[in-house]
Amino acid sequence: MAALEDDYNSGANRRTAFPAVIDPASVELNQASLRWQGDSANVTAGRQRLQLENQR
């Protein structure tokens, strides 16, 4: 998701007139799951984002 405001310098957006904020505040959802438990069965479904290697 994108940052909530555009008035910052992320180092990549070339907005050098603004102070540098290398990790701008943002909101993101990277995991969700749903679980149901019945009398004879359990069901779990979901999604999770995994970042490998040198990701932050």
N, C-alpha and C positions, 0 to 999 in steps of 0.2 A: 504494500500500500504506500501511497505517497505521503510525504510529510504534510502536516496540517497547515503550514504557512510557507510562503515562498520567499520571505525576507530574511534569508540567511545565506552564508557562504559555506557550502558543503565541501569545497575543494574541487568538486567536479562540475558544478553548475555555472562556474565562471561569473559569479556575482560578487566581485571583489570589493564593491562599495560597502558591503555588509560585513560585520564581524564573522570570523571563522567559527563555525560550529561543525566539527567533523562528523559527529554522530547526532544528527538532528532528531528531535523527539518525533516519534511516530506511533501509530497504533496498528497492530497486526494480529491476526489469528493464525496460529501455526499448528494447532492441534484441536481436534474435536472428536468426541466419541459418544456412542449411544449404547446402553446396555439394557437388556430385557431378561428377566429371570422368571421362568414359568415353573410349573410343577415338575416337569420332566426334562426340561431343556433350558440352557442358557445361551443367549446370543449377544455377541459384542461386535459392533461395527464402528469403524472410525477411520480417521485420516491423520497422518502426522508427517510434517515436512522434515526431512533429514538433510543437513548440510555437511558435506564431506570435504576432506582435504583442508585447505586453509581458509574456510569460510568463517564469517563472523555472525 
